[in-house]
Amino acid sequence: MSRRGRTAALPEQPHRRPAVLEAGGLVVEHRDPQGRRRSYDFAVLPIPPAFQRSLAVLYAARCSPGGGWDSVLTSEEYWYLVRALAEFLAGLEGMPQDVDRLTAAHWAEWRMSLPPRTSGYNKYATIAGLLQSDARLPQPVREAMAQRFAWESGREQAYRPEEFQDIRAAARRTFRAALLRIRENTGRLQSWRAGEIPAGSREWLVGEALDVLARTGDVPLYEFRRAVRPTHREALGGSAATCTWMRLFLSRKEATALAVLIVMELALNATTVSELPVPEALPGTGEAGVPVYRLRLEKRRRAGPRGRFESRNLTDSGAGSSGRVITEALEATAAARAVVALTGEAPNRLLVWHQMTGHERQAYLSRYVWARSGWVWTSAPAGTGRGRSGCPARRCGGCVGR
């Protein structure tokens, strides 16, 4: 209805929400409130078609609005567990043809195949909860699922104060080196674009390569074999990552070090940091030289009247202030976010890095850092956190919360 009280015109075609699962289909389309979408093809599971269809129906019910899965991250986690169950059932001699053909013996074998640890218990409880949604599941199987799963809980503890300081220092060294490298090459690129470098010189070739890197995500290459052009390879000092794309972009290890640093400095959870949108500077604060950033935070496990969304203001008043890490993070990821923007996708993530896949030798940009990437950082060479078990971004939460 308009402001004057007139009835608005109805659309010619009635609006229908896209189907999560087409009738008779085996592909589940999950769309979450954040606009992300994932597809799960149950036809690839090594189980009979009837069982595939039953699991697809159960999955679609959970992925539908109000079904319980409000994030594609949840459905992805369940998908890996469902695939593990399907592969296990495919290895049995008397493989069940559908959910109603499952027996207590099948479930007991699945239970015994799981390790008596937290990971095994999570698989056990997750799959049981999913299958119990099917009314055809036999009662003996339900009783078997209700039995206690004996497991040893993990004993992950927060870091000691001295360990906490060591990890924070290592994260600072890793990220600081990357920031200085990107800052230097960004200045070189700006000088080239301003015409301050003599044409034809070595520095001019480096500036030209940086310009291509900033626009395409990689230095000048021969497309058919993805090799750096000889003229630019000599000027850049080689074709290694440190000589090419790392001049303007963070590596995965460096982006993870930045994530760990933000967790420690701002006392945030790893998931919140991994999904942190690009902070916005409040109007007028940047021009005054003391930027104030507004962080839009989503805390998925928070319930109650406070809600899962909140905002927090951080001021960059100099070295050691809470907002300085945000200023440096924005500077280090500016080039990567600009490249993603040129592809037509809005880079609405603060943590962006450039990654080279070894099996395809293709470069691509990822828009967020996964919390478990901390495993990569902890297994890095000495001086970058080696010897610390677990994921720093997760275990540090117990330190900053004290």
CORRA-V737843 format. One record per backbone hydrogen bond with DSSP energy under -1.0 kcal/mol. NH is the residue of the N-H (numbers start at 1). CO is the residue of the C=O. If there is no record, write none. Layout:
((NH & CO) (NH & CO))
This chain:
((2 & 6) (5 & 2) (25 & 22) (28 & 40) (29 & 20) (30 & 38) (32 & 36) (35 & 32) (38 & 30) (40 & 28) (42 & 26) (44 & 41) (45 & 42) (47 & 45) (52 & 48) (53 & 49) (54 & 50) (55 & 51) (56 & 52) (57 & 53) (58 & 54) (59 & 55) (60 & 56) (61 & 57) (62 & 58) (63 & 59) (64 & 60) (67 & 64) (69 & 62) (75 & 71) (76 & 72) (77 & 73) (78 & 74) (79 & 75) (80 & 76) (81 & 77) (82 & 78) (83 & 79) (84 & 80) (85 & 81) (86 & 82) (87 & 83) (88 & 84) (89 & 85) (90 & 86) (92 & 89) (101 & 98) (102 & 99) (107 & 103) (108 & 104) (109 & 105) (110 & 106) (111 & 107) (112 & 108) (113 & 109) (114 & 111) (117 & 115) (121 & 117) (122 & 118) (123 & 119) (124 & 120) (125 & 121) (126 & 122) (127 & 123) (128 & 124) (129 & 125) (130 & 126) (131 & 127) (132 & 128) (133 & 130) (134 & 131) (137 & 134) (142 & 138) (143 & 139) (144 & 140) (145 & 141) (146 & 142) (152 & 116) (164 & 160) (165 & 161) (166 & 162) (167 & 163) (168 & 164) (169 & 165) (170 & 166) (171 & 167) (172 & 168) (173 & 169) (174 & 170) (175 & 171) (176 & 172) (177 & 173) (178 & 174) (179 & 175) (180 & 176) (181 & 177) (182 & 178) (183 & 179) (184 & 180) (185 & 181) (186 & 182) (187 & 183) (188 & 184) (189 & 185) (190 & 186) (191 & 187) (192 & 188) (193 & 189) (194 & 190) (195 & 192) (196 & 191) (201 & 198) (205 & 201) (206 & 202) (207 & 203) (208 & 204) (209 & 205) (210 & 206) (211 & 207) (212 & 208) (213 & 209) (214 & 210) (215 & 211) (216 & 212) (217 & 213) (222 & 227) (226 & 222) (229 & 220) (233 & 229) (234 & 230) (235 & 231) (236 & 232) (237 & 233) (238 & 233) (243 & 240) (244 & 240) (246 & 241) (247 & 244) (248 & 245) (249 & 245) (255 & 251) (256 & 252) (257 & 253) (258 & 254) (259 & 255) (260 & 256) (261 & 257) (262 & 258) (263 & 259) (264 & 260) (265 & 261) (266 & 262) (267 & 263) (273 & 269) (274 & 270) (275 & 271) (276 & 273) (280 & 294) (282 & 292) (285 & 282) (289 & 286) (290 & 285) (293 & 314) (294 & 280) (295 & 312) (297 & 310) (299 & 308) (302 & 299) (307 & 304) (310 & 297) (312 & 295) (314 & 293) (316 & 291) (317 & 315) (321 & 318) (323 & 315) (327 & 323) (328 & 324) (329 & 325) (330 & 326) (331 & 327) (332 & 328) (333 & 329) (337 & 333) (338 & 334) (339 & 335) (340 & 336) (341 & 337) (342 & 338) (344 & 341) (345 & 340) (348 & 346) (350 & 276) (353 & 366) (354 & 250) (355 & 364) (357 & 362) (361 & 357) (364 & 355) (366 & 353) (373 & 370) (374 & 371) (375 & 372) (376 & 373) (377 & 373) (378 & 374) (379 & 375) (380 & 377) (384 & 381) (388 & 385) (395 & 391) (396 & 392) (397 & 394) (400 & 396) (401 & 397) (402 & 399))
